[in-house]
Amino acid sequence: MGDITLKEGKPYLHMHVSLGLAGTSALAGHLKRGVISLTGEFFILECATQLARKRDESLGMDLIEI
């Protein structure tokens, strides 16, 4: 789950993942990079409004600006 926005005019992916590990454990968090070895499923819904990120220096974060 996450979003695709524009940051400095380029696509920016902010992705969250839940991964099943061997046995009965799982791992979740932000996806920074990954390799799909066989197959992957992605559902992308288009938003009517274009979303872009802008740096908020007081928070030190790139926030979505609508």
PDB file of N, H, CA, C and O in Angstrom:
ATOM      1  N   MET A   1       0.852  -1.163   0.000  1.00  0.00           N
ATOM      2  CA  MET A   1       0.000   0.000   0.000  1.00  0.00           C
ATOM      3  C   MET A   1       0.900   1.229   0.000  1.00  0.00           C
ATOM      4  O   MET A   1       1.993   1.199   0.566  1.00  0.00           O
ATOM      5  N   GLY A   2       0.461   2.278  -0.613  1.00  0.00           N
ATOM      6  H   GLY A   2      -0.426   2.302  -1.073  1.00  0.00           H
ATOM      7  CA  GLY A   2       1.258   3.492  -0.646  1.00  0.00           C
ATOM      8  C   GLY A   2       0.699   4.463  -1.663  1.00  0.00           C
ATOM      9  O   GLY A   2      -0.503   4.478  -1.928  1.00  0.00           O
ATOM     10  N   ASP A   3       1.574   5.272  -2.230  1.00  0.00           N
ATOM     11  H   ASP A   3       2.551   5.260  -2.015  1.00  0.00           H
ATOM     12  CA  ASP A   3       1.128   6.238  -3.227  1.00  0.00           C
ATOM     13  C   ASP A   3       2.265   6.542  -4.192  1.00  0.00           C
ATOM     14  O   ASP A   3       3.444   6.350  -3.896  1.00  0.00           O
ATOM     15  N   ILE A   4       1.851   7.029  -5.362  1.00  0.00           N
ATOM     16  H   ILE A   4       0.893   7.186  -5.602  1.00  0.00           H
ATOM     17  CA  ILE A   4       2.801   7.504  -6.365  1.00  0.00           C
ATOM     18  C   ILE A   4       2.486   8.978  -6.575  1.00  0.00           C
ATOM     19  O   ILE A   4       1.394   9.327  -7.023  1.00  0.00           O
ATOM     20  N   THR A   5       3.431   9.830  -6.256  1.00  0.00           N
ATOM     21  H   THR A   5       4.318   9.546  -5.893  1.00  0.00           H
ATOM     22  CA  THR A   5       3.258  11.266  -6.413  1.00  0.00           C
ATOM     23  C   THR A   5       4.376  11.804  -7.294  1.00  0.00           C
ATOM     24  O   THR A   5       5.219  11.043  -7.768  1.00  0.00           O
ATOM     25  N   LEU A   6       4.382  13.095  -7.509  1.00  0.00           N
ATOM     26  H   LEU A   6       3.696  13.713  -7.124  1.00  0.00           H
ATOM     27  CA  LEU A   6       5.495  13.744  -8.199  1.00  0.00           C
ATOM     28  C   LEU A   6       6.343  14.463  -7.162  1.00  0.00           C
ATOM     29  O   LEU A   6       5.821  15.134  -6.271  1.00  0.00           O
ATOM     30  N   LYS A   7       7.638  14.317  -7.288  1.00  0.00           N
ATOM     31  H   LYS A   7       8.062  13.772  -8.012  1.00  0.00           H
ATOM     32  CA  LYS A   7       8.589  15.013  -6.420  1.00  0.00           C
ATOM     33  C   LYS A   7       9.639  15.619  -7.341  1.00  0.00           C
ATOM     34  O   LYS A   7      10.376  14.901  -8.017  1.00  0.00           O
ATOM     35  N   GLU A   8       9.699  16.938  -7.360  1.00  0.00           N
ATOM     36  H   GLU A   8       9.100  17.521  -6.811  1.00  0.00           H
ATOM     37  CA  GLU A   8      10.607  17.659  -8.257  1.00  0.00           C
ATOM     38  C   GLU A   8      10.354  17.271  -9.706  1.00  0.00           C
ATOM     39  O   GLU A   8      11.284  17.165 -10.505  1.00  0.00           O
ATOM     40  N   GLY A   9       9.057  17.057 -10.041  1.00  0.00           N
ATOM     41  H   GLY A   9       8.302  17.144  -9.392  1.00  0.00           H
ATOM     42  CA  GLY A   9       8.663  16.746 -11.406  1.00  0.00           C
ATOM     43  C   GLY A   9       8.852  15.302 -11.832  1.00  0.00           C
ATOM     44  O   GLY A   9       8.561  14.964 -12.980  1.00  0.00           O
ATOM     45  N   LYS A  10       9.334  14.432 -10.938  1.00  0.00           N
ATOM     46  H   LYS A  10       9.571  14.707 -10.006  1.00  0.00           H
ATOM     47  CA  LYS A  10       9.577  13.031 -11.273  1.00  0.00           C
ATOM     48  C   LYS A  10       8.706  12.128 -10.400  1.00  0.00           C
ATOM     49  O   LYS A  10       8.391  12.494  -9.268  1.00  0.00           O
ATOM     50  N   PRO A  11       8.308  10.941 -10.908  1.00  0.00           N
ATOM     51  CA  PRO A  11       7.513  10.020 -10.096  1.00  0.00           C
ATOM     52  C   PRO A  11       8.259   9.622  -8.816  1.00  0.00           C
ATOM     53  O   PRO A  11       9.458   9.341  -8.836  1.00  0.00           O
ATOM     54  N   TYR A  12       7.512   9.607  -7.700  1.00  0.00           N
ATOM     55  H   TYR A  12       6.538   9.835  -7.684  1.00  0.00           H
ATOM     56  CA  TYR A  12       8.074   9.254  -6.395  1.00  0.00           C
ATOM     57  C   TYR A  12       7.158   8.211  -5.763  1.00  0.00           C
ATOM     58  O   TYR A  12       5.970   8.467  -5.566  1.00  0.00           O
ATOM     59  N   LEU A  13       7.698   7.046  -5.447  1.00  0.00           N
ATOM     60  H   LEU A  13       8.663   6.839  -5.607  1.00  0.00           H
ATOM     61  CA  LEU A  13       6.922   5.965  -4.851  1.00  0.00           C
ATOM     62  C   LEU A  13       7.124   5.929  -3.350  1.00  0.00           C
ATOM     63  O   LEU A  13       8.257   5.936  -2.869  1.00  0.00           O
ATOM     64  N   HIS A  14       6.032   5.891  -2.613  1.00  0.00           N
ATOM     65  H   HIS A  14       5.112   5.886  -3.004  1.00  0.00           H
ATOM     66  CA  HIS A  14       6.053   5.730  -1.155  1.00  0.00           C
ATOM     67  C   HIS A  14       5.270   4.454  -0.881  1.00  0.00           C
ATOM     68  O   HIS A  14       4.039   4.461  -0.895  1.00  0.00           O
ATOM     69  N   MET A  15       5.984   3.356  -0.632  1.00  0.00           N
ATOM     70  H   MET A  15       6.984   3.350  -0.621  1.00  0.00           H
ATOM     71  CA  MET A  15       5.359   2.039  -0.578  1.00  0.00           C
ATOM     72  C   MET A  15       5.502   1.389   0.797  1.00  0.00           C
ATOM     73  O   MET A  15       6.554   1.461   1.430  1.00  0.00           O
ATOM     74  N   HIS A  16       4.412   0.750   1.243  1.00  0.00           N
ATOM     75  H   HIS A  16       3.557   0.691   0.728  1.00  0.00           H
ATOM     76  CA  HIS A  16       4.415  -0.051   2.460  1.00  0.00           C
ATOM     77  C   HIS A  16       4.222  -1.505   2.048  1.00  0.00           C
ATOM     78  O   HIS A  16       3.487  -1.787   1.101  1.00  0.00           O
ATOM     79  N   VAL A  17       4.871  -2.428   2.747  1.00  0.00           N
ATOM     80  H   VAL A  17       5.468  -2.199   3.516  1.00  0.00           H
ATOM     81  CA  VAL A  17       4.742  -3.841   2.403  1.00  0.00           C
ATOM     82  C   VAL A  17       4.559  -4.687   3.657  1.00  0.00           C
ATOM     83  O   VAL A  17       4.967  -4.312   4.756  1.00  0.00           O
ATOM     84  N   SER A  18       3.934  -5.836   3.452  1.00  0.00           N
ATOM     85  H   SER A  18       3.602  -6.141   2.559  1.00  0.00           H
ATOM     86  CA  SER A  18       3.857  -6.896   4.453  1.00  0.00           C
ATOM     87  C   SER A  18       4.381  -8.147   3.765  1.00  0.00           C
ATOM     88  O   SER A  18       3.855  -8.562   2.732  1.00  0.00           O
ATOM     89  N   LEU A  19       5.409  -8.740   4.334  1.00  0.00           N
ATOM     90  H   LEU A  19       5.836  -8.403   5.173  1.00  0.00           H
ATOM     91  CA  LEU A  19       6.059  -9.889   3.714  1.00  0.00           C
ATOM     92  C   LEU A  19       5.979 -11.095   4.632  1.00  0.00           C
ATOM     93  O   LEU A  19       6.260 -10.992   5.826  1.00  0.00           O
ATOM     94  N   GLY A  20       5.598 -12.231   4.080  1.00  0.00           N
ATOM     95  H   GLY A  20       5.370 -12.315   3.110  1.00  0.00           H
ATOM     96  CA  GLY A  20       5.579 -13.469   4.845  1.00  0.00           C
ATOM     97  C   GLY A  20       6.969 -14.091   4.846  1.00  0.00           C
ATOM     98  O   GLY A  20       7.616 -14.187   3.803  1.00  0.00           O
ATOM     99  N   LEU A  21       7.419 -14.508   6.012  1.00  0.00           N
ATOM    100  H   LEU A  21       6.893 -14.429   6.859  1.00  0.00           H
ATOM    101  CA  LEU A  21       8.713 -15.163   6.143  1.00  0.00           C
ATOM    102  C   LEU A  21       8.506 -16.664   6.353  1.00  0.00           C
ATOM    103  O   LEU A  21       7.376 -17.111   6.545  1.00  0.00           O
ATOM    104  N   ALA A  22       9.563 -17.423   6.319  1.00  0.00           N
ATOM    105  H   ALA A  22      10.481 -17.060   6.163  1.00  0.00           H
ATOM    106  CA  ALA A  22       9.472 -18.863   6.547  1.00  0.00           C
ATOM    107  C   ALA A  22       8.840 -19.107   7.916  1.00  0.00           C
ATOM    108  O   ALA A  22       9.097 -18.370   8.868  1.00  0.00           O
ATOM    109  N   GLY A  23       8.022 -20.135   8.004  1.00  0.00           N
ATOM    110  H   GLY A  23       7.813 -20.734   7.230  1.00  0.00           H
ATOM    111  CA  GLY A  23       7.338 -20.425   9.259  1.00  0.00           C
ATOM    112  C   GLY A  23       6.060 -19.605   9.350  1.00  0.00           C
ATOM    113  O   GLY A  23       5.286 -19.534   8.395  1.00  0.00           O
ATOM    114  N   THR A  24       5.848 -18.992  10.497  1.00  0.00           N
ATOM    115  H   THR A  24       6.477 -19.049  11.273  1.00  0.00           H
ATOM    116  CA  THR A  24       4.608 -18.231  10.705  1.00  0.00           C
ATOM    117  C   THR A  24       4.858 -16.769  11.025  1.00  0.00           C
ATOM    118  O   THR A  24       3.996 -16.117  11.614  1.00  0.00           O
ATOM    119  N   SER A  25       6.007 -16.240  10.656  1.00  0.00           N
ATOM    120  H   SER A  25       6.707 -16.770  10.177  1.00  0.00           H
ATOM    121  CA  SER A  25       6.312 -14.844  10.973  1.00  0.00           C
ATOM    122  C   SER A  25       6.188 -13.959   9.732  1.00  0.00           C
ATOM    123  O   SER A  25       6.158 -14.439   8.599  1.00  0.00           O
ATOM    124  N   ALA A  26       6.118 -12.664   9.986  1.00  0.00           N
ATOM    125  H   ALA A  26       6.143 -12.274  10.906  1.00  0.00           H
ATOM    126  CA  ALA A  26       5.981 -11.695   8.898  1.00  0.00           C
ATOM    127  C   ALA A  26       6.821 -10.466   9.210  1.00  0.00           C
ATOM    128  O   ALA A  26       7.246 -10.251  10.345  1.00  0.00           O
ATOM    129  N   LEU A  27       7.047  -9.675   8.187  1.00  0.00           N
ATOM    130  H   LEU A  27       6.702  -9.850   7.265  1.00  0.00           H
ATOM    131  CA  LEU A  27       7.827  -8.443   8.298  1.00  0.00           C
ATOM    132  C   LEU A  27       7.051  -7.353   7.562  1.00  0.00           C
ATOM    133  O   LEU A  27       6.537  -7.589   6.469  1.00  0.00           O
ATOM    134  N   ALA A  28       6.963  -6.175   8.147  1.00  0.00           N
ATOM    135  H   ALA A  28       7.381  -5.983   9.035  1.00  0.00           H
ATOM    136  CA  ALA A  28       6.237  -5.074   7.502  1.00  0.00           C
ATOM    137  C   ALA A  28       7.022  -3.781   7.654  1.00  0.00           C
ATOM    138  O   ALA A  28       7.799  -3.628   8.597  1.00  0.00           O
ATOM    139  N   GLY A  29       6.822  -2.855   6.730  1.00  0.00           N
ATOM    140  H   GLY A  29       6.191  -2.979   5.964  1.00  0.00           H
ATOM    141  CA  GLY A  29       7.480  -1.558   6.810  1.00  0.00           C
ATOM    142  C   GLY A  29       7.516  -0.863   5.468  1.00  0.00           C
ATOM    143  O   GLY A  29       6.757  -1.211   4.564  1.00  0.00           O
ATOM    144  N   HIS A  30       8.401   0.125   5.330  1.00  0.00           N
ATOM    145  H   HIS A  30       9.018   0.408   6.064  1.00  0.00           H
ATOM    146  CA  HIS A  30       8.571   0.848   4.076  1.00  0.00           C
ATOM    147  C   HIS A  30       9.437   0.029   3.122  1.00  0.00           C
ATOM    148  O   HIS A  30      10.442  -0.553   3.529  1.00  0.00           O
ATOM    149  N   LEU A  31       9.041  -0.010   1.862  1.00  0.00           N
ATOM    150  H   LEU A  31       8.224   0.463   1.532  1.00  0.00           H
ATOM    151  CA  LEU A  31       9.827  -0.680   0.837  1.00  0.00           C
ATOM    152  C   LEU A  31      10.759   0.346   0.210  1.00  0.00           C
ATOM    153  O   LEU A  31      10.297   1.275  -0.452  1.00  0.00           O
ATOM    154  N   LYS A  32      12.045   0.192   0.405  1.00  0.00           N
ATOM    155  H   LYS A  32      12.420  -0.563   0.943  1.00  0.00           H
ATOM    156  CA  LYS A  32      13.037   1.099  -0.179  1.00  0.00           C
ATOM    157  C   LYS A  32      13.515   0.584  -1.538  1.00  0.00           C
ATOM    158  O   LYS A  32      13.730   1.364  -2.466  1.00  0.00           O
ATOM    159  N   ARG A  33      13.678  -0.732  -1.644  1.00  0.00           N
ATOM    160  H   ARG A  33      13.503  -1.366  -0.891  1.00  0.00           H
ATOM    161  CA  ARG A  33      14.042  -1.361  -2.904  1.00  0.00           C
ATOM    162  C   ARG A  33      13.714  -2.840  -2.805  1.00  0.00           C
ATOM    163  O   ARG A  33      13.576  -3.373  -1.704  1.00  0.00           O
ATOM    164  N   GLY A  34      13.588  -3.499  -3.932  1.00  0.00           N
ATOM    165  H   GLY A  34      13.700  -3.066  -4.826  1.00  0.00           H
ATOM    166  CA  GLY A  34      13.258  -4.914  -3.916  1.00  0.00           C
ATOM    167  C   GLY A  34      13.456  -5.539  -5.279  1.00  0.00           C
ATOM    168  O   GLY A  34      13.559  -4.852  -6.295  1.00  0.00           O
ATOM    169  N   VAL A  35      13.505  -6.845  -5.276  1.00  0.00           N
ATOM    170  H   VAL A  35      13.421  -7.403  -4.451  1.00  0.00           H
ATOM    171  CA  VAL A  35      13.646  -7.618  -6.506  1.00  0.00           C
ATOM    172  C   VAL A  35      12.539  -8.665  -6.506  1.00  0.00           C
ATOM    173  O   VAL A  35      12.383  -9.409  -5.538  1.00  0.00           O
ATOM    174  N   ILE A  36      11.772  -8.721  -7.589  1.00  0.00           N
ATOM    175  H   ILE A  36      11.898  -8.116  -8.375  1.00  0.00           H
ATOM    176  CA  ILE A  36      10.742  -9.745  -7.740  1.00  0.00           C
ATOM    177  C   ILE A  36      11.358 -10.870  -8.540  1.00  0.00           C
ATOM    178  O   ILE A  36      11.772 -10.669  -9.682  1.00  0.00           O
ATOM    179  N   SER A  37      11.424 -12.057  -7.951  1.00  0.00           N
ATOM    180  H   SER A  37      11.088 -12.220  -7.023  1.00  0.00           H
ATOM    181  CA  SER A  37      12.113 -13.152  -8.621  1.00  0.00           C
ATOM    182  C   SER A  37      11.212 -13.947  -9.565  1.00  0.00           C
ATOM    183  O   SER A  37      11.717 -14.575 -10.496  1.00  0.00           O
ATOM    184  N   LEU A  38       9.904 -13.938  -9.357  1.00  0.00           N
ATOM    185  H   LEU A  38       9.494 -13.428  -8.601  1.00  0.00           H
ATOM    186  CA  LEU A  38       9.038 -14.732 -10.218  1.00  0.00           C
ATOM    187  C   LEU A  38       7.792 -13.965 -10.648  1.00  0.00           C
ATOM    188  O   LEU A  38       7.549 -13.809 -11.844  1.00  0.00           O
ATOM    189  N   THR A  39       7.011 -13.491  -9.704  1.00  0.00           N
ATOM    190  H   THR A  39       7.209 -13.617  -8.732  1.00  0.00           H
ATOM    191  CA  THR A  39       5.772 -12.802 -10.051  1.00  0.00           C
ATOM    192  C   THR A  39       5.420 -11.768  -8.985  1.00  0.00           C
ATOM    193  O   THR A  39       5.782 -11.928  -7.819  1.00  0.00           O
ATOM    194  N   GLY A  40       4.728 -10.727  -9.376  1.00  0.00           N
ATOM    195  H   GLY A  40       4.434 -10.598 -10.323  1.00  0.00           H
ATOM    196  CA  GLY A  40       4.269  -9.703  -8.444  1.00  0.00           C
ATOM    197  C   GLY A  40       2.903  -9.213  -8.876  1.00  0.00           C
ATOM    198  O   GLY A  40       2.589  -9.206 -10.066  1.00  0.00           O
ATOM    199  N   GLU A  41       2.088  -8.803  -7.913  1.00  0.00           N
ATOM    200  H   GLU A  41       2.343  -8.808  -6.946  1.00  0.00           H
ATOM    201  CA  GLU A  41       0.762  -8.276  -8.220  1.00  0.00           C
ATOM    202  C   GLU A  41       0.675  -6.852  -7.699  1.00  0.00           C
ATOM    203  O   GLU A  41       1.004  -6.585  -6.543  1.00  0.00           O
ATOM    204  N   PHE A  42       0.232  -5.943  -8.549  1.00  0.00           N
ATOM    205  H   PHE A  42      -0.036  -6.160  -9.488  1.00  0.00           H
ATOM    206  CA  PHE A  42       0.137  -4.535  -8.193  1.00  0.00           C
ATOM    207  C   PHE A  42      -1.235  -4.012  -8.605  1.00  0.00           C
ATOM    208  O   PHE A  42      -1.700  -4.289  -9.711  1.00  0.00           O
ATOM    209  N   PHE A  43      -1.869  -3.275  -7.738  1.00  0.00           N
ATOM    210  H   PHE A  43      -1.492  -3.050  -6.840  1.00  0.00           H
ATOM    211  CA  PHE A  43      -3.147  -2.634  -8.027  1.00  0.00           C
ATOM    212  C   PHE A  43      -2.925  -1.134  -7.912  1.00  0.00           C
ATOM    213  O   PHE A  43      -2.576  -0.636  -6.842  1.00  0.00           O
ATOM    214  N   ILE A  44      -3.125  -0.421  -9.000  1.00  0.00           N
ATOM    215  H   ILE A  44      -3.408  -0.826  -9.869  1.00  0.00           H
ATOM    216  CA  ILE A  44      -2.902   1.022  -9.016  1.00  0.00           C
ATOM    217  C   ILE A  44      -4.216   1.693  -9.392  1.00  0.00           C
ATOM    218  O   ILE A  44      -4.793   1.419 -10.445  1.00  0.00           O
ATOM    219  N   LEU A  45      -4.676   2.572  -8.515  1.00  0.00           N
ATOM    220  H   LEU A  45      -4.208   2.794  -7.660  1.00  0.00           H
ATOM    221  CA  LEU A  45      -5.899   3.327  -8.764  1.00  0.00           C
ATOM    222  C   LEU A  45      -5.524   4.767  -9.088  1.00  0.00           C
ATOM    223  O   LEU A  45      -4.715   5.377  -8.387  1.00  0.00           O
ATOM    224  N   GLU A  46      -6.106   5.303 -10.139  1.00  0.00           N
ATOM    225  H   GLU A  46      -6.763   4.808 -10.708  1.00  0.00           H
ATOM    226  CA  GLU A  46      -5.813   6.676 -10.551  1.00  0.00           C
ATOM    227  C   GLU A  46      -6.669   7.658  -9.758  1.00  0.00           C
ATOM    228  O   GLU A  46      -7.871   7.462  -9.582  1.00  0.00           O
ATOM    229  N   CYS A  47      -6.030   8.698  -9.295  1.00  0.00           N
ATOM    230  H   CYS A  47      -5.053   8.858  -9.439  1.00  0.00           H
ATOM    231  CA  CYS A  47      -6.705   9.752  -8.543  1.00  0.00           C
ATOM    232  C   CYS A  47      -7.053  10.884  -9.513  1.00  0.00           C
ATOM    233  O   CYS A  47      -6.283  11.182 -10.426  1.00  0.00           O
ATOM    234  N   ALA A  48      -8.205  11.505  -9.316  1.00  0.00           N
ATOM    235  H   ALA A  48      -8.831  11.262  -8.575  1.00  0.00           H
ATOM    236  CA  ALA A  48      -8.622  12.598 -10.198  1.00  0.00           C
ATOM    237  C   ALA A  48      -7.731  13.831 -10.054  1.00  0.00           C
ATOM    238  O   ALA A  48      -7.623  14.635 -10.980  1.00  0.00           O
ATOM    239  N   THR A  49      -7.096  13.976  -8.896  1.00  0.00           N
ATOM    240  H   THR A  49      -7.183  13.323  -8.144  1.00  0.00           H
ATOM    241  CA  THR A  49      -6.217  15.113  -8.625  1.00  0.00           C
ATOM    242  C   THR A  49      -4.766  14.667  -8.693  1.00  0.00           C
ATOM    243  O   THR A  49      -4.409  13.632  -8.129  1.00  0.00           O
ATOM    244  N   GLN A  50      -3.927  15.433  -9.374  1.00  0.00           N
ATOM    245  H   GLN A  50      -4.217  16.273  -9.832  1.00  0.00           H
ATOM    246  CA  GLN A  50      -2.502  15.097  -9.417  1.00  0.00           C
ATOM    247  C   GLN A  50      -1.875  15.440  -8.066  1.00  0.00           C
ATOM    248  O   GLN A  50      -2.036  16.549  -7.557  1.00  0.00           O
ATOM    249  N   LEU A  51      -1.166  14.477  -7.502  1.00  0.00           N
ATOM    250  H   LEU A  51      -1.036  13.576  -7.916  1.00  0.00           H
ATOM    251  CA  LEU A  51      -0.533  14.665  -6.201  1.00  0.00           C
ATOM    252  C   LEU A  51       0.953  14.946  -6.375  1.00  0.00           C
ATOM    253  O   LEU A  51       1.633  14.274  -7.150  1.00  0.00           O
ATOM    254  N   ALA A  52       1.444  15.924  -5.662  1.00  0.00           N
ATOM    255  H   ALA A  52       0.891  16.470  -5.033  1.00  0.00           H
ATOM    256  CA  ALA A  52       2.869  16.267  -5.718  1.00  0.00           C
ATOM    257  C   ALA A  52       3.374  16.442  -4.296  1.00  0.00           C
ATOM    258  O   ALA A  52       2.602  16.740  -3.385  1.00  0.00           O
ATOM    259  N   ARG A  53       4.665  16.256  -4.112  1.00  0.00           N
ATOM    260  H   ARG A  53       5.292  16.014  -4.852  1.00  0.00           H
ATOM    261  CA  ARG A  53       5.295  16.426  -2.808  1.00  0.00           C
ATOM    262  C   ARG A  53       6.108  17.714  -2.785  1.00  0.00           C
ATOM    263  O   ARG A  53       6.755  18.086  -3.764  1.00  0.00           O
ATOM    264  N   LYS A  54       6.054  18.375  -1.646  1.00  0.00           N
ATOM    265  H   LYS A  54       5.528  18.072  -0.851  1.00  0.00           H
ATOM    266  CA  LYS A  54       6.816  19.608  -1.461  1.00  0.00           C
ATOM    267  C   LYS A  54       7.505  19.524  -0.102  1.00  0.00           C
ATOM    268  O   LYS A  54       6.908  19.075   0.876  1.00  0.00           O
ATOM    269  N   ARG A  55       8.734  19.949  -0.049  1.00  0.00           N
ATOM    270  H   ARG A  55       9.218  20.314  -0.844  1.00  0.00           H
ATOM    271  CA  ARG A  55       9.533  19.894   1.174  1.00  0.00           C
ATOM    272  C   ARG A  55       9.009  20.877   2.215  1.00  0.00           C
ATOM    273  O   ARG A  55       8.828  22.060   1.929  1.00  0.00           O
ATOM    274  N   ASP A  56       8.767  20.377   3.421  1.00  0.00           N
ATOM    275  H   ASP A  56       8.915  19.416   3.653  1.00  0.00           H
ATOM    276  CA  ASP A  56       8.409  21.206   4.576  1.00  0.00           C
ATOM    277  C   ASP A  56       9.626  21.201   5.490  1.00  0.00           C
ATOM    278  O   ASP A  56       9.855  20.240   6.225  1.00  0.00           O
ATOM    279  N   GLU A  57      10.396  22.267   5.442  1.00  0.00           N
ATOM    280  H   GLU A  57      10.210  23.048   4.846  1.00  0.00           H
ATOM    281  CA  GLU A  57      11.652  22.330   6.203  1.00  0.00           C
ATOM    282  C   GLU A  57      11.416  22.294   7.706  1.00  0.00           C
ATOM    283  O   GLU A  57      12.262  21.787   8.443  1.00  0.00           O
ATOM    284  N   SER A  58      10.290  22.817   8.181  1.00  0.00           N
ATOM    285  H   SER A  58       9.603  23.229   7.583  1.00  0.00           H
ATOM    286  CA  SER A  58      10.040  22.810   9.626  1.00  0.00           C
ATOM    287  C   SER A  58       9.839  21.391  10.152  1.00  0.00           C
ATOM    288  O   SER A  58      10.149  21.111  11.310  1.00  0.00           O
ATOM    289  N   LEU A  59       9.320  20.486   9.305  1.00  0.00           N
ATOM    290  H   LEU A  59       9.069  20.714   8.364  1.00  0.00           H
ATOM    291  CA  LEU A  59       9.134  19.084   9.696  1.00  0.00           C
ATOM    292  C   LEU A  59      10.252  18.185   9.185  1.00  0.00           C
ATOM    293  O   LEU A  59      10.442  17.075   9.683  1.00  0.00           O
ATOM    294  N   GLY A  60      10.997  18.672   8.182  1.00  0.00           N
ATOM    295  H   GLY A  60      10.844  19.574   7.778  1.00  0.00           H
ATOM    296  CA  GLY A  60      12.049  17.855   7.578  1.00  0.00           C
ATOM    297  C   GLY A  60      11.493  16.711   6.752  1.00  0.00           C
ATOM    298  O   GLY A  60      12.098  15.643   6.659  1.00  0.00           O
ATOM    299  N   MET A  61      10.313  16.950   6.142  1.00  0.00           N
ATOM    300  H   MET A  61       9.822  17.817   6.217  1.00  0.00           H
ATOM    301  CA  MET A  61       9.645  15.902   5.369  1.00  0.00           C
ATOM    302  C   MET A  61       9.135  16.462   4.047  1.00  0.00           C
ATOM    303  O   MET A  61       8.900  17.663   3.910  1.00  0.00           O
ATOM    304  N   ASP A  62       8.968  15.556   3.069  1.00  0.00           N
ATOM    305  H   ASP A  62       9.159  14.581   3.180  1.00  0.00           H
ATOM    306  CA  ASP A  62       8.351  15.903   1.796  1.00  0.00           C
ATOM    307  C   ASP A  62       6.874  15.536   1.899  1.00  0.00           C
ATOM    308  O   ASP A  62       6.531  14.355   1.839  1.00  0.00           O
ATOM    309  N   LEU A  63       5.996  16.524   2.052  1.00  0.00           N
ATOM    310  H   LEU A  63       6.275  17.483   2.101  1.00  0.00           H
ATOM    311  CA  LEU A  63       4.577  16.296   2.260  1.00  0.00           C
ATOM    312  C   LEU A  63       3.802  16.385   0.956  1.00  0.00           C
ATOM    313  O   LEU A  63       4.194  17.101   0.035  1.00  0.00           O
ATOM    314  N   ILE A  64       2.682  15.641   0.885  1.00  0.00           N
ATOM    315  H   ILE A  64       2.363  15.059   1.633  1.00  0.00           H
ATOM    316  CA  ILE A  64       1.826  15.700  -0.294  1.00  0.00           C
ATOM    317  C   ILE A  64       1.106  17.038  -0.308  1.00  0.00           C
ATOM    318  O   ILE A  64       0.496  17.452   0.679  1.00  0.00           O
ATOM    319  N   GLU A  65       1.192  17.701  -1.451  1.00  0.00           N
ATOM    320  H   GLU A  65       1.687  17.365  -2.252  1.00  0.00           H
ATOM    321  CA  GLU A  65       0.535  18.990  -1.651  1.00  0.00           C
ATOM    322  C   GLU A  65      -0.574  18.778  -2.673  1.00  0.00           C
ATOM    323  O   GLU A  65      -0.308  18.373  -3.805  1.00  0.00           O
ATOM    324  N   ILE A  66      -1.796  19.045  -2.286  1.00  0.00           N
ATOM    325  H   ILE A  66      -2.012  19.373  -1.367  1.00  0.00           H
ATOM    326  CA  ILE A  66      -2.934  18.805  -3.180  1.00  0.00           C
ATOM    327  C   ILE A  66      -3.386  20.124  -3.775  1.00  0.00           C
ATOM    328  O   ILE A  66      -4.335  20.154  -4.559  1.00  0.00           O
TER     329      ILE A  66
END
